[in-house]
Amino acid sequence: MRRLLLFLLVAAAVGALAITSDTTYSRAPQSQPEYMALGDSLGVGVGASDPATTGYVPLFRDFLESDEGLDSDLFLNNLSISGATSGSLITQQLSAAVAELEDRNGDKNDQNDVAVVTVDIGGNDVLPLIGVCGGGVTAECAAAISATFATFSANFDFILGELRTAAGPDTPIIVMNYYNSLVATGCPLNALAPLGDIVLEGAPPLLPLGLNDLIAAIAAPHGAAVAETFGRLSPNDIQPDCVHANDDGHEIIADQFKDAFKDD
């Protein structure tokens, strides 16, 4: 257990100090539509060899600019912050996102709208559960999961409500569910991969709903589509840090956003 706690402390430090290069760009020209991304380190592109080009956000932007997507040049406004939780997204990203959406989508110029919004959040909310539940799904673990899910659900519902109100009813909003990163090749927490499946997908009757179920259930009434990443990434698509996707993984995530956009 001491080794596990040490690993979690190191992982937390990595999350806090991970790639923080500014992926939020200067204000878009008023004549250009925008793609807005909110999220955690995956949105920043951590794990990719070049976050500015091989992270899932720029890859999805490339698709949106193609004739399969919106067939238009898009300004990328990436508000994602490494280490973000649903709570910190509200305090650090949401106000800027809402202001931008209200300004662009609320004016009479439909050529400068935020055309698509993506959100990935929740992974850092549940990450501390590894420390509580590493020894098994005890009563303490179950209580921690319940409290974490309650906080996340309230935050996520608020986030999507604010984004939908500001974006308007027709703007595509796509959220991401989570892959089990503990299966990564070289991850020292491989033995806890079954716990990852339980937290993400549930294990009735012990845990009727997992994080991914909550994401889907909360997204639906806000008209948000879900990019399904659970089960899509293989152990070789994830970095041995037990968290982040590598280039192949980011490409797979981008593909799931593409599919969600096409199906929306």
C-alpha positions in Angstrom: 0.0 0.0 0.0 2.9 2.4 0.7 4.1 1.8 -2.9 0.6 2.5 -4.2 0.3 5.7 -2.2 3.8 6.9 -3.3 2.8 6.2 -7.0 -0.4 8.3 -6.5 1.6 11.2 -5.1 4.0 11.0 -8.0 1.1 10.8 -10.5 -0.6 13.8 -8.8 2.6 15.8 -9.2 2.9 14.7 -12.8 -0.6 15.8 -13.4 0.0 19.2 -11.9 3.3 19.7 -13.8 2.3 18.0 -17.0 2.4 19.8 -20.3 1.0 23.2 -19.7 2.0 24.8 -22.9 -0.6 27.4 -23.8 -3.2 25.7 -26.1 -5.6 28.5 -25.6 -5.1 30.8 -28.6 -5.8 34.5 -29.0 -9.3 35.6 -29.8 -10.6 34.3 -33.2 -11.3 36.8 -36.0 -14.9 37.8 -35.9 -15.3 36.4 -39.4 -14.1 32.9 -38.6 -16.0 30.1 -36.9 -14.5 28.4 -33.9 -14.0 25.0 -32.4 -14.0 25.1 -28.6 -12.5 22.4 -26.4 -12.8 22.1 -22.6 -11.1 19.3 -20.6 -8.2 17.9 -18.7 -4.7 16.8 -19.7 -6.1 14.6 -22.5 -7.6 17.8 -24.1 -4.2 19.5 -23.6 -2.7 16.6 -25.5 -0.5 15.1 -22.8 0.9 11.8 -23.9 1.0 12.8 -27.6 4.4 13.3 -29.2 3.3 16.7 -30.4 0.3 17.9 -28.5 -0.3 20.7 -31.0 -0.7 18.3 -33.9 -1.1 14.7 -32.6 -3.4 15.3 -29.6 -7.0 14.4 -30.1 -8.2 18.0 -30.1 -6.1 19.2 -33.1 -6.8 15.9 -34.9 -10.6 16.4 -34.4 -10.2 20.0 -35.6 -8.5 18.7 -38.8 -11.5 16.4 -39.4 -14.0 19.3 -38.8 -12.2 21.4 -41.4 -12.4 18.6 -44.0 -15.3 18.0 -46.4 -16.4 15.2 -44.1 -16.9 17.6 -41.3 -17.8 21.3 -41.6 -15.6 22.0 -44.7 -14.5 25.2 -43.2 -11.4 26.7 -41.6 -11.9 26.8 -37.8 -10.2 28.8 -35.1 -9.2 26.4 -32.3 -9.9 27.7 -28.8 -8.6 25.0 -26.5 -9.4 25.9 -22.9 -8.3 22.5 -21.5 -6.0 22.4 -18.4 -3.9 19.5 -17.2 -5.2 18.1 -13.9 -8.7 19.5 -14.3 -11.6 18.0 -12.4 -15.2 18.8 -13.0 -15.0 21.3 -10.1 -11.9 23.1 -11.4 -13.4 23.2 -14.9 -16.2 25.2 -13.5 -13.9 27.7 -11.8 -11.1 27.9 -14.4 -12.6 27.2 -17.8 -16.4 27.6 -17.8 -16.8 31.3 -17.5 -14.5 32.0 -20.4 -16.3 29.4 -22.5 -19.7 30.8 -21.7 -18.6 34.3 -22.4 -17.2 33.3 -25.8 -20.3 31.3 -26.7 -22.7 34.1 -25.7 -20.7 36.7 -27.6 -20.4 34.7 -30.8 -23.5 32.5 -30.9 -25.7 35.3 -29.5 -24.9 37.9 -32.1 -26.4 38.2 -35.6 -23.3 37.0 -37.5 -23.6 33.3 -38.0 -20.2 33.2 -39.7 -18.3 33.7 -36.4 -20.2 31.1 -34.3 -18.6 28.5 -32.0 -19.5 25.7 -34.4 -18.6 22.7 -32.1 -17.9 22.2 -28.4 -16.1 19.2 -27.0 -15.6 18.3 -23.3 -13.5 15.6 -21.6 -13.7 15.7 -17.8 -14.1 13.2 -15.0 -11.0 11.1 -15.1 -9.3 13.2 -12.4 -12.4 13.1 -10.3 -12.2 9.4 -9.9 -8.4 9.0 -9.9 -8.2 9.4 -6.1 -10.5 6.3 -5.7 -7.4 4.2 -6.5 -6.0 5.0 -3.1 -9.3 4.3 -1.3 -10.3 1.2 -3.2 -6.9 -0.3 -3.9 -7.5 -3.0 -1.3 -10.9 -4.0 -2.6 -14.5 -2.7 -2.8 -14.9 -2.2 0.9 -17.6 -0.2 2.6 -15.2 2.8 2.7 -14.5 2.4 -1.0 -18.2 2.2 -1.8 -18.9 5.4 0.2 -16.0 7.2 -1.6 -17.4 6.1 -5.0 -20.9 7.3 -4.1 -19.6 10.7 -2.8 -17.4 11.2 -5.9 -20.2 10.3 -8.3 -22.6 12.7 -6.5 -20.2 15.6 -6.8 -19.3 14.8 -10.4 -22.9 14.4 -11.4 -23.9 17.8 -10.0 -20.9 19.5 -11.6 -21.2 17.8 -15.0 -24.9 18.7 -15.2 -24.1 22.3 -14.4 -21.3 22.4 -16.9 -23.5 21.1 -19.8 -26.4 23.2 -18.8 -24.3 26.4 -18.9 -22.7 25.4 -22.2 -26.0 24.5 -23.9 -27.7 27.6 -22.8 -24.9 29.8 -24.1 -24.3 27.8 -27.3 -27.9 27.5 -28.3 -30.0 24.5 -29.2 -28.3 23.5 -32.4 -24.6 23.7 -31.6 -23.0 20.2 -31.5 -21.7 19.5 -28.0 -19.7 16.2 -27.7 -18.5 14.8 -24.4 -16.1 11.9 -23.9 -16.4 8.9 -21.7 -13.3 7.2 -20.4 -11.1 4.2 -21.3 -9.6 2.1 -18.6 -6.1 3.5 -18.5 -4.9 1.0 -15.9 -4.6 -1.7 -18.6 -1.6 0.2 -20.2 1.4 -1.8 -21.1 4.0 -1.1 -18.4 1.6 0.5 -16.0 2.6 -0.5 -12.5 -1.1 -0.6 -11.5 -2.2 -3.3 -14.0 -3.5 -5.4 -11.1 -6.1 -2.8 -10.4 -7.5 -2.8 -13.9 -10.6 -4.6 -12.8 -11.3 -1.8 -10.3 -11.0 0.6 -13.3 -13.7 -1.3 -15.1 -16.0 -1.2 -12.0 -15.6 2.5 -11.5 -16.1 3.3 -15.2 -18.8 0.8 -16.1 -20.4 -0.2 -12.8 -20.8 -3.7 -11.4 -24.5 -4.4 -10.5 -25.8 -4.8 -7.9 -22.8 -3.6 -6.0 -22.4 -0.5 -8.2 -25.4 -0.1 -10.5 -23.8 2.8 -12.6 -20.2 3.7 -13.4 -18.8 7.0 -14.4 -19.4 6.4 -18.1 -23.1 5.7 -17.4 -23.4 9.0 -15.5 -21.7 10.8 -18.4 -24.2 9.4 -20.9 -27.2 9.9 -18.7 -26.3 13.5 -18.0 -25.4 14.3 -21.6 -28.6 13.2 -23.1 -31.0 15.8 -21.7 -28.6 18.5 -22.7 -28.5 17.3 -26.3 -24.8 16.3 -26.0 -23.4 13.4 -28.0 -20.9 10.9 -26.4 -17.6 9.9 -27.9 -17.2 6.3 -26.8 -13.6 5.6 -25.8 -14.2 2.8 -23.3 -12.9 -0.5 -24.7 -11.5 1.2 -27.8 -7.9 1.7 -26.7 -5.7 -1.3 -26.4 -2.9 -1.5 -23.7 -0.4 -0.4 -26.3 -2.4 2.8 -27.1 -1.9 4.1 -23.5 1.3 5.5 -21.9 2.9 3.5 -19.1 2.0 6.4 -16.7 -1.4 4.6 -16.4 -3.3 7.7 -17.5 -2.6 9.2 -20.9 -3.0 8.1 -24.4 -0.1 8.0 -26.8 -0.3 9.1 -30.4 -2.2 6.0 -31.5 -4.5 6.4 -28.5 -5.2 10.1 -29.3 -6.0 9.2 -32.9 -8.5 6.6 -31.7 -10.1 9.2 -29.3 -10.3 11.7 -32.2 -12.0 9.0 -34.3 -14.6 8.5 -31.6 -15.3 12.2 -31.6 -15.7 12.0 -35.4 -18.2 9.2 -35.1 -20.2 11.1 -32.5 -20.2 14.2 -34.7 -21.4 12.2 -37.7 -24.1 10.4 -35.7 -25.3 13.6 -33.9 
